[in-house]
Amino acid sequence: MNAPMLNPNLLLWVPLAPLVGCILAGLFGKVIGRRGAHMVTILGVAIAAVISALTLKEVLAGARFSGTIYEWMVVGGLKMEIGFLVDGLTAMMMVVVTSVSLMVHIYTIGYMHEDPGYQRFFSYISLFTFSMLMLVMSNNLLQLFFGWEAVGLVSYLLIGFWYTKPTAIFANMKAFLVNRVGDFGFILGIGLLVAYAGSLNYAEIFAKKDELAAIAFPMPLWGEGWQLITVACICLFIGAMGKSAQFPLHVWLPDSMEGPTPISALIHAATMVTAGIFMVARMSPLFELSDTALNVVLVVGSITALFMGFLGIIQNDIKRVVAYSTLSQLGYMTVALGVSAYSVAVFHLMTHAFFKALLFLAAGSVIIGMHHDQDIRNMGGLKKYMPITWITSLLGSLALIGTPFLSGFYSKDSIIEAVHGSTLPGAGFATFAVTLGVFVTAFYSFRMYFLVFHGKERFGQAHHGHDDHGHDDHHHGLAPGEKPHETPWVVWLPLVLLAIPSVFVGYFTIAPMVHGSFFADAITVNREAHGAMNVLASHFHGAMAMGLHAFSTLPFWLAVGGVALAYWFYILQPSIPAACARVFRPLITVMENKYYMDWFNEQVLARGARGLGVGLWKGGDAGLIDGLLVNGSAKLVGLLSKVMRVAQSGHLTAYAFAMILGVLGLMSWKLWPTIAPQLQAVMSKLMGQ
């Protein structure tokens, strides 16, 4: 029996409503004013959120949509079109993107109320929402690539929103260039699939997956061929490494903190970084055919999950702690993709979107309360001054570290369990990384929590730095004797609304999303070859049983250990961290320099590229092309011209003499065969005498 069809005209308004808001706020911002700008953009996103929620309800009832909305052009047999594919995976992503974006829009009213670029900011975040929705709703690679590049462009505009601030301009260029590296791989992967499958449409490509799996490239240097499907999937994953900030293309994400806090929440929670995870899950029918590609995904995710978590321990900027947390959690999602637990990866994407948006917006609330001081060393004891921010931050942090019964627990523990069930070569390292990562996450999360909300008040001890509003002076923060304050309702209301799913959504959705049939027609898993989901299913006896069982598991006690250590270090014995810093100074120096990845990129890759460019310019362009080919040919013509000028004197007598010589020469040449024997005979006689 065919599934009921969703209404395409209604679906069209999901991306279009935010786009209309973006255009009105961006082009007519001065006419409609600040109030008009936030009203039209919030209305647009609210419409998209309502339709997305209704769509999810219909999808749960069995409705689906897959079809063309607009055919752009046909090249040979290749159709380039705008089309939607709405199934469980898309419907869930639509709800996450629009709901988190709506919270960020509301929050922005309070956070950006003093900013001169108010209308421009609302226009950008609505454009971001539109771009991400086009990406997740696409049914073809062309539209996917459009959305992919559009979120990259808008992130560039938003990270560098304060375009007079040098660090912001450096950060947005860094994000743009690193993503170009990833996107180069991504478009190669798309090109390979289109070239061999002859279609841009997902369904048509997936229908030919067995044919694609049988194609190999001859590689004489390696002794045996490379499978087309392996090369294509690794190329696609390189794109995901850029967008979803996986090692070594992760370097742009911490610097994206130079943008305003609301956009940090939107980039890190619902858009941009989730695009890569979504794309790999959508391409699961192809990734399942290559263990090599899955192993690459698994190892890269494991490295990111563990080593980016370590960097969160030494950060003092409140936003950067949360940023490194995002990197680590994206690593967890990538690990789940690598062991073929795609539904678990997407489940963690959803739960993480809520509690990470909550943590970022809570960090922004703290920054407002502290008069734009972001250094956690200048805080402490904020619990009594900012009670709503405190309780929501606590709930977000508990969800992040995987506290039983909270949303983060269900998704994170499912990932750890799934890795145990994998037989891929990289599974051993991945198990170590995701297990140790639990302790690391708990430690840096509660280090930040205790330093900000508990302990001794340290106001008025501002460390040098810059604030979150583009001000480069060093006098931000609370004045001596001034106390922090709770933020306005437009700031704390989104925190409360995000705290609700951060606590409850995992409990109610793990059964259908991970163990049920919610993603059945969207995600393909070869359970015989990749048994992680079988292991998960055998251990799952309901959300309540899973939560109760957690108290006897290693991850729970590692999390408790991380919290306890943070409490001991930063509340009971605050002198210990300083002593540890002295003992482990060389290691901390390496971590403060972010494993020297930025140094390597700037001094080796960037300088090497510049050196190569200068060499090609001076040696190739100036020396060979201009010097030898262009200027050399010009000099040769000039030399020939000089010779010709000598001959062309303009004197008639010289021309006549030359003509006579020429005629004599021609006559001699013509008569030489006749004269030569006679001359030879004469010469012989003379020689004989």
Steps between C-alpha positions, in 0.01 A plus 500: 500500500638841400571752776285815501665798331594821680383828346793642295354854502502499880852355511621777271418757767742341747812641328319792333358660817846566654624617158219758478587621851869521401422711190267738687746553788805520272377720217235703682651506849521879514137533390348248742739586786648278771166381634373423150819306418473264795124458456513395133794262550355341814163464326670331202688251718191442716296413189776258392509347851123447511489341153802284593324378816185419299716322241666291772156405631392385152829314446441313826162399355674360191487794256798565270599727211761456230475701184604791284383851588668681212708371209781746434659344191581171328848431364492184293333253733603690814214683672587800717206578723370622833334210675404389849545165671308501827529185710577438869856633476398820321196564720710470816766735361235752393360514854846529660618775262185711522442461875859583601508782245177643644651501851813672366288763319308584820821505707665735249247776580654530845858416413547734201268784607785754514671390180489735198484198265176369660295468178795353309551235768137388489519484122810279514365252756179459300708440187698241697177323594380503137834357379499216752138411422577483127788265584306258720188496279682434171443184299800552272871575519476836322262650756702338779809676366313831473393480865849378597669804343229741618549409868874544444447846353264616776733368770774713339272806519401430861840408646629827355184690592708764682706574192707773671643245743824347359464169689148452360617561144788255546259242648242523222768474231646199681156333512444576132838364385491183713151427368626548144746217563219274620268608220763413239477138618122523521454613140743231380284241674183643343672508160601133523148391593338707226752385238446131570133498607386753240265674743493761777193351666560306823251224423643439150858492635406262782321275251834454318709447815584136417621601152710779655646257756626277218706778336871526586770744388832345388777631725833365370708658778298328774487160338120468506204713403303739719125453518304790353260491795789528748656799324162674460402446865836621633473809278148566633628454855779753441218746437341393829837545676497865395139577585480287814848608615676164522877470546702644324241737346368596846717810541234750389237412761658641821578824315135527394444629856599842362144531374216607733383237752159433334672392180741281696193316629349471153823382331588253776157357570259493208677606181838480326678244721208258489497511119787252466347253745164524322662452158685180600181361655308584181770327293493189723409266208835590340716508815375153595673361192851607608661385825806708412296822486320411824834437671627842389185655643542306826866590559459868412198524732689328784796739476266800499287373791796447733764758409264794454351421840846535659523856364174593677677447835740792461266763350412808704261665253149375588400468134815313400440233765160433344654515150751224577215304655322524164808369319520204737128420467519521120778242530259273691241537222765419238608191696138380494489551123823301466356194677185518282285622790364784283174528693697538825716772343192692386333442839805654673491782244143578610554480877829690471330777299275583795747485788785660303279789386396532867865510618600759241204725570560459875864603442370807317267574792800483737695732269215755513475467879878554526486807270670315216785343693551146364785382725379234746788594733317829565173335602390279790193497720261602220239251624336750736506787248381309190277214625328422167828498308650282778232229503478478120882485472507221756238301308689555173828389659339190654352409161839550334688268736241222458314505832256207506146581382606832340506527120878494457527175693280301263685608188854501639475162673347353185808613306737342756297177492493498118880533477534189720301310238718600204753267334679767295880525552469845658236395755752433778642852490148641462384316814790646698438851362125519565530342845780727622318790333217459755738587787656788306159644408378486859819665628510800261121551513489520877828691521318774308180456702673524841723793398201695367219426746664390826797577717652837582375809314783633283336801339709802400817298426478530122766319302608648170298399198215607278132473561214352302383831357795599291653729764878471515553697822614318813256670741192286437340312785346610828622816666634472859205447736257425214308171510379275214131493414251258345433565132167619347223252425578491124838354598398256776175374342684315217723345768199359683338379177824328391551344845175302465609287199856487641355307793213298351532452123746208521282293732196525272671461162774236541264207441356614164812676370771249589315170544176564313417555134508883500807509270428169327455645150764773543799306634641174362712269717650166402444337840679180401827675411475778761346368821507805728124555476437133578704534820306814594167331436594197712582723800204737476202426724335843506608851594428451872702178522788661309508793744494274806768270359729801439582533872702178479694588183852637452395815307276613788778466757749668267258793473458510879880490533538793260246710694656406836850588378379835369330571835815408693726708272289813467288517818676308779867547406531779239880505544533155336438608137781759524736235642401256223558774241858539624568124499347438157618827342642343177178304441283804571713707260425247226128516583498882519643498149222259395748222416675753270243431229457872430878543491532209254223636279644852497874428493510182291188480284426871450867601473570202272204596280624860487853377417366278223292793373800734497710231326236445232457876463869589470630181340198390299303812417766772502796281397366236261175642361573873503879476479554223246177449307343847488798736536741248340292479183476880497881528528546248217271706275699812597830332411368390161371852445850643564645267237227597255558870567866463388388346172220752442724812459277691252783552235399393142861418406525257793170336400620473134831350609317253723269406211799443268665283765177313541461439128864385473446271795187345343673456164798334666267267692310403181813466275721329762416139396617581141806706590623281787636204286683741269657687791601170654669390176689832474613472862617142445716606204651786693575270792650246266741760353 
